[in-house]
Amino acid sequence: MTKTLLQLAYKAADDKRAEDIVVLNMQGISPLADHFIVCHANSDRQVQAIAREMVDVAHKEGFEVKRLEGFDAARWILVDMGDVVAHVFHRDERTFYNLERLWGDAPFVNVEEL
C-alpha cells in the first residue's frame, strides 16, 4: 500500500513540474513516516499546485491526508499522508533547510524502479 501511495505522490509532483524530486527511505530512521518526498518549485503558486495535486490524487485513490501545513504561506508545504510525507519547498527555503543533508543517513529511493 505504501509503495502505491509513494508512486502516486511522486507522479503528482512530477506532473506539476516539481524540480529535483528526491525520495528518502526513512524506515528505521524516523518514526514519522516510511518515506519522505522532497521537491521544490520556483513560485508560490507552483508550490501550492504541487501540494494540491498530491492531496487530490491521494483522496481520489482512497488515501487519507492526515495534515496539510504551510499551504497559505507556500514556502514549505508539508503533506502528511501517513507512511509518506511530502515536503514541497519554494526553491529558497529548500536550500536553507537542506533536508537531504539533515537526513543524510537515509538512503535515496528510485521510485521508477519500484
Backbone bond lengths (Angstrom), bond angles and torsions (degrees), N, CA, C in turn:
res aa  C-N    CA-C-N  psi(-1)  N-CA   C-N-CA  omega(-1)  CA-C   N-CA-C  phi
1 M - - - 1.459 - - 1.539 111.29 -
2 T 1.345 115.96 -43.26 1.455 119.77 179.49 1.522 110.59 -61.39
3 K 1.332 116.58 -40.92 1.455 120.16 -178.32 1.529 110.48 -59.47
4 T 1.312 116.59 -42.88 1.456 120.35 179.92 1.532 110.59 -64.50
5 L 1.317 117.59 -45.53 1.460 121.54 178.52 1.525 110.18 -61.20
6 L 1.320 116.98 -42.32 1.455 121.54 178.77 1.526 110.48 -60.50
7 Q 1.309 117.08 -46.17 1.461 121.14 179.60 1.530 111.32 -64.33
8 L 1.330 117.39 -41.50 1.465 121.09 179.49 1.527 111.56 -63.69
9 A 1.326 116.78 -45.32 1.464 120.71 -178.84 1.533 110.74 -66.57
10 Y 1.316 116.20 -40.16 1.470 120.38 178.05 1.526 110.10 -61.99
11 K 1.326 116.58 -46.97 1.465 120.81 -179.45 1.529 111.24 -63.77
12 A 1.336 116.93 -38.24 1.469 120.53 178.25 1.527 110.10 -60.82
13 A 1.321 116.72 -43.96 1.474 120.30 178.20 1.523 110.35 -64.04
14 D 1.310 116.50 -44.72 1.456 120.96 -179.42 1.527 111.56 -63.87
15 D 1.323 116.50 -40.48 1.471 121.28 179.41 1.529 112.29 -61.76
16 K 1.324 116.77 -30.25 1.467 121.07 179.49 1.530 111.83 -96.90
17 R 1.315 115.86 17.41 1.461 123.03 173.07 1.534 114.51 65.96
18 A 1.331 115.47 36.28 1.464 118.81 172.85 1.526 108.51 -63.03
19 E 1.307 116.35 148.50 1.453 120.95 -178.99 1.518 111.31 -105.75
20 D 1.331 114.46 148.64 1.469 122.65 175.38 1.530 111.62 47.48
21 I 1.323 116.51 58.43 1.467 121.48 -179.76 1.523 109.00 -75.62
22 V 1.328 115.13 123.48 1.456 122.27 -179.63 1.525 107.90 -123.61
23 V 1.329 116.14 137.79 1.460 120.96 175.63 1.522 107.82 -117.08
24 L 1.326 115.82 126.95 1.462 122.45 179.56 1.519 109.63 -110.08
25 N 1.321 116.45 133.30 1.463 121.85 175.32 1.528 107.75 -84.48
26 M 1.314 115.93 109.45 1.464 121.23 -174.82 1.533 113.09 -98.40
27 Q 1.325 117.18 4.47 1.461 121.12 -178.85 1.522 109.93 -61.97
28 G 1.325 116.37 126.40 1.449 121.87 -178.58 1.524 113.74 79.59
29 I 1.323 117.49 -2.69 1.465 121.74 -178.97 1.526 110.70 -110.13
30 S 1.318 115.91 -42.68 1.455 121.43 -178.64 1.530 109.77 -134.14
31 P 1.316 116.79 135.39 1.468 119.16 176.82 1.537 112.74 -77.87
32 L 1.328 117.23 -4.75 1.464 121.41 -175.28 1.519 113.17 -72.23
33 A 1.337 117.06 -38.26 1.463 120.47 -175.13 1.525 109.09 -164.37
34 D 1.332 115.96 162.27 1.463 121.03 175.33 1.531 111.21 -79.27
35 H 1.345 115.49 -33.37 1.463 120.26 -178.36 1.523 111.09 -140.56
36 F 1.320 115.20 143.12 1.457 122.36 170.08 1.522 107.59 -110.55
37 I 1.319 115.62 136.69 1.456 121.25 168.07 1.522 106.07 -108.00
38 V 1.328 116.37 128.56 1.455 121.49 179.20 1.529 107.45 -123.10
39 C 1.331 115.73 128.37 1.465 120.05 178.74 1.523 108.56 -153.37
40 H 1.328 115.48 174.51 1.465 118.44 178.41 1.523 110.77 -147.66
41 A 1.312 113.73 167.99 1.459 122.72 175.62 1.516 107.58 -140.83
42 N 1.332 116.02 170.15 1.458 120.72 -173.65 1.522 114.68 -99.23
43 S 1.328 117.86 -3.17 1.463 120.07 179.51 1.530 109.36 -142.63
44 D 1.326 114.96 156.89 1.465 120.33 178.34 1.523 111.08 -58.88
45 R 1.318 116.04 -42.58 1.468 120.18 -178.24 1.519 111.98 -63.49
46 Q 1.315 116.83 -39.22 1.455 119.40 179.64 1.527 110.98 -71.08
47 V 1.321 117.48 -38.27 1.468 121.26 175.99 1.534 108.86 -57.55
48 Q 1.325 116.68 -46.29 1.466 120.93 178.77 1.527 111.56 -64.90
49 A 1.320 117.18 -39.95 1.471 120.52 -179.40 1.521 111.11 -63.47
50 I 1.318 117.72 -39.69 1.469 121.68 178.29 1.522 110.12 -63.82
51 A 1.328 117.05 -49.26 1.460 121.16 -179.70 1.531 110.88 -62.15
52 R 1.321 116.49 -43.57 1.467 121.19 179.90 1.532 110.84 -61.21
53 E 1.323 116.65 -41.25 1.470 120.70 179.34 1.531 110.76 -64.73
54 M 1.322 117.16 -40.31 1.468 120.16 177.15 1.523 110.93 -60.82
55 V 1.327 116.02 -45.33 1.467 121.06 179.74 1.526 110.50 -63.33
56 D 1.321 116.55 -47.50 1.467 120.76 -178.29 1.522 111.97 -61.41
57 V 1.317 117.23 -44.75 1.464 121.23 -179.62 1.531 110.50 -66.07
58 A 1.325 116.79 -42.86 1.470 119.72 178.73 1.522 110.52 -59.88
59 H 1.323 117.39 -48.14 1.466 120.52 179.07 1.522 111.85 -61.82
60 K 1.323 116.12 -43.58 1.466 120.83 -178.98 1.526 111.18 -59.67
61 E 1.325 117.02 -35.70 1.457 121.83 -178.67 1.533 113.15 -90.54
62 G 1.336 116.38 4.69 1.465 120.56 174.75 1.512 115.82 88.20
63 F 1.314 117.85 14.75 1.459 121.25 177.40 1.527 109.79 -94.50
64 E 1.314 115.76 145.80 1.463 121.34 179.33 1.527 109.77 -87.79
65 V 1.308 115.89 135.08 1.464 121.16 170.90 1.524 105.68 -99.56
66 K 1.325 115.89 112.83 1.459 120.97 -173.80 1.528 112.70 -75.09
67 R 1.345 115.87 -38.73 1.468 120.06 -179.28 1.510 109.93 -151.45
68 L 1.311 114.21 150.95 1.456 122.40 172.23 1.520 105.23 -135.98
69 E 1.317 116.16 111.94 1.466 120.15 -176.11 1.522 110.64 -120.41
70 G 1.324 115.83 142.96 1.452 121.78 174.43 1.513 114.71 84.50
71 F 1.332 118.06 11.11 1.460 120.68 -174.43 1.526 112.50 -62.26
72 D 1.318 117.45 -45.97 1.462 120.18 -175.88 1.528 112.59 -65.09
73 A 1.321 116.94 -40.76 1.466 120.22 179.87 1.528 111.48 -73.46
74 A 1.324 116.76 -31.67 1.476 123.57 176.25 1.523 113.55 57.83
75 R 1.307 117.10 33.62 1.465 120.74 175.92 1.529 109.69 -103.40
76 W 1.328 116.52 -37.44 1.457 123.10 175.91 1.521 105.70 -151.45
77 I 1.311 116.34 105.89 1.462 120.69 179.27 1.519 107.92 -102.22
78 L 1.315 115.46 127.50 1.449 122.15 176.52 1.524 107.48 -102.73
79 V 1.319 116.01 123.36 1.461 122.07 177.34 1.524 106.59 -112.78
80 D 1.339 116.41 104.16 1.459 122.19 -177.71 1.520 109.13 -93.78
81 M 1.331 115.35 108.11 1.457 121.52 179.25 1.520 110.61 -109.66
82 G 1.327 116.25 26.54 1.464 120.45 179.22 1.516 110.96 87.19
83 D 1.327 116.78 -104.14 1.465 121.41 -178.19 1.524 112.63 -69.82
84 V 1.322 116.29 -18.51 1.464 121.81 178.89 1.529 108.61 -122.45
85 V 1.320 116.32 126.09 1.457 121.49 176.30 1.525 107.66 -119.85
86 A 1.326 115.85 125.96 1.460 120.64 179.48 1.520 109.90 -104.21
87 H 1.318 114.94 138.00 1.465 122.91 175.74 1.520 106.21 -115.67
88 V 1.319 115.90 107.73 1.465 121.10 -178.80 1.523 107.38 -106.61
89 F 1.321 115.32 110.82 1.454 121.51 -173.42 1.521 111.70 -104.07
90 H 1.321 114.89 155.17 1.458 121.41 158.84 1.523 104.34 -77.67
91 R 1.300 117.44 145.22 1.479 121.73 -173.86 1.537 112.79 -47.17
92 D 1.322 117.65 -47.34 1.466 121.20 -176.70 1.527 112.09 -62.62
93 E 1.311 115.92 -39.82 1.470 120.17 -178.65 1.529 110.80 -69.69
94 R 1.326 116.97 -37.55 1.462 119.38 -179.68 1.519 110.51 -61.60
95 T 1.298 116.43 -43.71 1.463 120.85 179.16 1.532 110.24 -61.93
96 F 1.318 116.74 -41.24 1.460 121.30 -178.04 1.535 111.44 -66.42
97 Y 1.334 117.48 -48.85 1.471 120.71 -175.38 1.526 113.35 -80.81
98 N 1.322 118.26 -30.85 1.461 123.62 173.95 1.536 112.86 44.15
99 L 1.319 116.54 59.94 1.469 121.54 -178.03 1.522 112.76 -60.15
100 E 1.315 117.00 -31.77 1.459 118.95 179.48 1.532 110.94 -60.74
101 R 1.319 116.96 -36.90 1.465 120.24 177.48 1.524 110.26 -74.82
102 L 1.342 115.93 -41.69 1.464 120.53 179.44 1.528 111.38 -58.01
103 W 1.318 116.40 -41.46 1.468 122.08 179.04 1.528 109.30 -104.09
104 G 1.312 116.89 42.74 1.457 122.60 -174.60 1.516 115.19 -60.28
105 D 1.333 117.97 -20.82 1.458 120.16 179.01 1.533 112.32 -84.80
106 A 1.319 117.52 -3.61 1.466 121.50 179.04 1.528 109.78 -84.24
107 P 1.339 117.07 126.90 1.462 118.65 178.74 1.531 111.84 -70.65
108 F 1.324 115.47 147.76 1.457 121.33 175.93 1.523 108.95 -77.31
109 V 1.336 115.81 147.99 1.462 122.32 178.87 1.522 108.09 -116.77
110 N 1.321 115.74 132.93 1.462 120.27 173.80 1.524 106.40 -94.31
111 V 1.327 116.68 101.48 1.465 122.25 -174.72 1.525 110.95 -62.51
112 E 1.310 117.43 -31.49 1.455 120.14 -178.28 1.531 112.34 -68.47
113 E 1.335 117.43 -15.75 1.460 120.56 177.92 1.524 112.87 -93.19
114 L 1.325 117.93 -5.63 1.469 120.80 -179.28 1.507 111.36 -73.07
